Amino acid sequence: MFRSLFLAFGVYSCLLGVEALAVDQAILKRPEDQPAAPQKVVAPPDWAPWSLLGAGAVVVIYSFTIPKRMNG
């Protein structure tokens, strides 16, 4: 179970890193019931893409080294 959990976290982190490389900024939509609300802009910092990719790759490699549990 831990093996698949670590693998999922690693793959998710790698995907976030790739997405942060491809996107400079994201503008979130306003709620339709609040037209006067300001738009929110999300911009990943410069260190985020490579850090997420590196940490995700390390976690994926670690997940392959966790031994499978033996039944009995």
C-alpha positions as CSV (number, residue, x, y, z in Angstrom):
1,M,0.0,0.0,0.0
2,F,2.8,2.4,0.8
3,R,4.5,1.6,-2.5
4,S,1.5,2.8,-4.5
5,L,1.0,5.8,-2.2
6,F,4.6,7.0,-2.7
7,L,4.3,6.3,-6.5
8,A,1.1,8.4,-6.7
9,F,2.7,11.3,-4.8
10,G,5.8,11.2,-7.0
11,V,3.9,11.1,-10.2
12,Y,1.6,13.9,-9.1
13,S,4.6,16.0,-8.1
14,C,6.3,15.4,-11.5
15,L,3.1,16.4,-13.3
16,L,2.8,19.6,-11.2
17,G,6.4,20.4,-12.1
18,V,5.8,19.9,-15.8
19,E,2.7,22.0,-15.6
20,A,4.6,24.8,-13.8
21,L,7.2,24.7,-16.6
22,A,4.5,25.1,-19.2
23,V,2.4,27.8,-17.6
24,D,3.7,31.3,-16.7
25,Q,0.6,32.3,-14.8
26,A,-3.0,31.2,-14.4
27,I,-6.0,33.6,-14.0
28,L,-8.8,32.1,-12.0
29,K,-12.4,32.9,-13.0
30,R,-14.6,35.1,-10.9
31,P,-17.7,33.6,-9.4
32,E,-20.8,34.5,-11.5
33,D,-22.7,35.7,-8.5
34,Q,-19.9,38.2,-7.6
35,P,-19.1,40.2,-10.8
36,A,-17.2,42.9,-8.8
37,A,-14.8,40.4,-7.3
38,P,-11.2,40.8,-8.5
39,Q,-9.6,38.0,-10.6
40,K,-7.0,35.9,-8.9
41,V,-3.7,35.4,-10.6
42,V,-1.5,32.4,-9.7
43,A,2.1,32.5,-10.8
44,P,4.5,29.7,-9.8
45,P,7.8,30.9,-8.4
46,D,11.0,30.3,-10.5
47,W,12.2,27.4,-8.2
48,A,8.9,25.5,-8.3
49,P,9.1,23.5,-11.6
50,W,12.5,22.0,-11.2
51,S,12.1,21.4,-7.5
52,L,8.8,19.6,-8.0
53,L,10.3,17.5,-10.9
54,G,13.3,16.6,-8.9
55,A,11.5,15.7,-5.7
56,G,8.9,13.7,-7.7
57,A,11.6,11.7,-9.5
58,V,13.3,10.9,-6.2
59,V,10.0,9.7,-4.7
60,V,9.2,7.6,-7.7
61,I,12.6,5.9,-7.6
62,Y,12.2,5.4,-3.9
63,S,8.8,3.8,-4.4
64,F,10.4,1.2,-6.7
65,T,12.8,0.2,-3.9
66,I,10.1,-0.4,-1.3
67,P,9.7,-4.2,-1.2
68,K,6.3,-5.8,-1.9
69,R,4.7,-7.4,1.1
70,M,4.6,-11.2,1.1
71,N,1.3,-12.9,2.1
72,G,2.3,-15.5,4.7
